[in-house]
Amino acid sequence: MYNYHFAIASQSFFLDQEPMEEILRERTNYYQSSNKEIDFWFILNPYFYHNINKSSNDNSINKSLAAIISLDKEFIQWLKLRVAFVHTGSFQSNSVFLPEKS
């Protein structure tokens, strides 16, 4: 069982208001220099969120969201402190996360 952690916010927030490209590029460079395998993904329209957020029956809300998903809980906690206006959570899956809905 894989434990995934996520930070989720509006696409506008991640793409226009915060330097997410720079943050993720720096994280990728750090992983490469440390010979670590990438364990995070940036996705638009996260379909998983509807499944874990049962209070939201409006699937159109998911289309305006973006998420960073990671196996590293501490990275997501750091990200929440860094960008502040995100919702965080976690979910479990029997398989490795695939960013596209199959």
N, C-alpha and C positions, 0 to 999 in steps of 0.2 A: 504494500500500500504506500503510495506517495502522498506526502503532505505538501500542499501548495499554499503559498501565502500571496496575497495580492494587495495592491493599492489601486483604487479605481476613482476616476473623476471624469469630468466632461472632456470630450476631445478638444474643445477649445482651450480648456485650462492646460492640458498637457502639451498641446501643439503650439499654442499662441502665447500663453501667459507665463509658462515656466520653461527653463532651459533643459527640457528633457533630453533632447538630442545630445547635448554636451554631457549631461550626467551619465547617460547610457554609454556614450562613447568612452568616457573615462573609466567606467566600470568594465567595459569590454577590454580596454587596454590593460587594465589591472589584471584581469583574468588571464589574458594572453601572456603577460610578463611573468605571471605566477604559474603558468602551465596548468591552469584550472579550466575545466570544461564549463562552457556557458550554461548557466542554470536559471536564466531569466528570459522573459519574452515581453515584448511590447505589442499589444494587440488592440485593434479597433473593433467596436461592436462585439464586446465579449459575450458570447452566447451562454457561458457558464453562469453568469451573474443572475440571469433570470431563474435558473434552477435553484440557486441557493438563497435568493431574495424573494421568497414566496409572497411577501406583502405587495410586490409590484406585479400587477397583472397586465400592465401596459408594455408590450414587447417593443414598442417604438422608442421607449426610453433607452433601451440597450443600444440602439443605433446611434445615439449621440454620446456614448461613453467610450472610454479607452481604459486599458488596464495594463499594469505591469505585474506579471506573475513570476514568482520565483520559488525555488526549493529552499532558499535561504531566508528564514524568518527575520534574522537580524538585518539583512539588507532592506527588507520591506519596512521594518521599524525605523531604520535610519532614514529611509525615503520619506516616511510620514513626518519625521522631525524636520527634514530638509525642505519639503514643499508644503507641509501643513494641511492644506485644504483638500485632503483625499480621504476616502473611506478605505479602511483596511479590513481584511478578513482572511479566512482560510477555508480550504476544502480538501477532501481526500479523493484520490482516484486510484484505481487498480492499474492504470496504465500511465505511460509518460504523456505529459500534456501535449496536445496537438493544437496549434493556434487556429487552424481552420476547422470549421464544422464539417464532419465527414458525411 
